[in-house]
Amino acid sequence: MQNTPEVPSRSSAVGSSAASPPAAGQPAPGPTAPVGAGRVLLGLNTFGDVGVFPDGHAVPHAQVLRQLLEQAELADEVGLHAFGVGEHHRGDFAVSAPEVFLAAAAARTRNIRLGSAVTVLSSDDPIRVFQRFSTVDAIANGRAEVMLGRGSFIESFALFGLDLADYEILFEEKLALFDQVRAQRPVHWEGRTRPAISGLSVYPPLEHHLLPTWIGVGGTPESVLRCAGLGYPIIFAIIGGQPRSFAPLAGLYREAMAQYGHPLQQLATHSPGHVAATDEEAREELFPHWLGMRNRIGAERGWGPGSRAEFEALCAPEGALYVGSPDTVAAKIVLLKKNLGVDRFDLKYSSGTLPHPAMMRSIELFGTEVAPRVAALLTAASSANPVK
């Protein structure tokens, strides 16, 4: 593997999840413990994509947020593992304050884990991030988690008066500070981006565990090693190409975790998708909304226009879009498990102006039809190839 850099800060391992079963009298593994070869946890995430009315006018952000609560409730009802909302500061996405939404969702759900996807730590205060998520965790009775990242959009830098020239140092230092705060001990920290902290405590603490904290990465070895250095679970955003191409990075993460001496944590991926009764229905329902979003964001980033051929290639068995019938989507998730050994897969079920009823139906099918098919396929595969 590559040479692993020194880690500037490391919080206590208390509450970390070991991969092996606990010994007698020991606490059970935490929520980010690896789940084993015969299982995949299924979650959902969204940015609160802003839809349109039939007359073409945008749905108000407030209405999108109320619909989002309905979507979270349904995800809980159909037994999915997690529901995440991504932070953005632009007109086409309604979620700019994930923790406020998650606190409301915590009061209206019972079992599902609630988190961000992601929190843009570079333009936030790590202490306030921890405090807000520890508050959500209290309301949710221990169901909160946070995914930290730099985000793929940069609007928050200008909005909060930050210099893009400090992009790297802001994330590095704020991640190191967050790691200390998460340990729930007095904080001793100093750096370039804010005044030093000497022995101050941060409240409220979590009741029984450390805050489950993921690092969201786009696919660079440096990001993988940073995550492994801290001993955190990792989630790869796979939105194009072929998921199997991330296998070397998955291997690098596991190797680096072992080299650093950290217990192995979950490895997850996030990809867009849509579930309907048939493959044809799912593709026809999603395509115009996918294309609109693809071309809008592509124009901002200098990409060429999208096409039906690109969409179909991404929907193919090896592609990064999980679009189709429950059978098709389940088969792709099982292939992902085979290729990357993922512990968890999160489906970004919203896509541009895809209507709320279509998303609700997709959520329902993902929980009631896709999840049991994935479980059955993995059980069959484990039975056919038992571990010796």
Secondary structure, 3 states (H helix, E strand, C coil): CCCCCCCCCCCCCCCCCCCCCCCCCCCCCCCCCCCCCCCCEEEEEECCECCECCCCCECCHHHHHHHHHHHHHHHHHCCCCEEEECCCCCCCECCCCHHHHHHHHHCCCCCCEEEECCEEHHHCCHHHHHHHHHHHHHHCCCCEEEEEECCCCCHHHHHCCCCHHHHHHHHHHHHHHHHHHHCCCCEEECCCCCCCEEEECCCCCCCCCCCCEEEEECCCHHHHHHHHHHCCCEEEECCCCCHHHHHHHHHHHHHHHHHHCCCCCCEEEEEEEEECCCHHHHHHHHHHHHHHHHHHHHHHHCCCCCCHHHHHHHHCCCCCCEEECHHHHHHHHHHHHHHHCCCEEEEECCCCCCCHHHHHHHHHHHHHHHHHHHHHHHHHHHHHCCCC
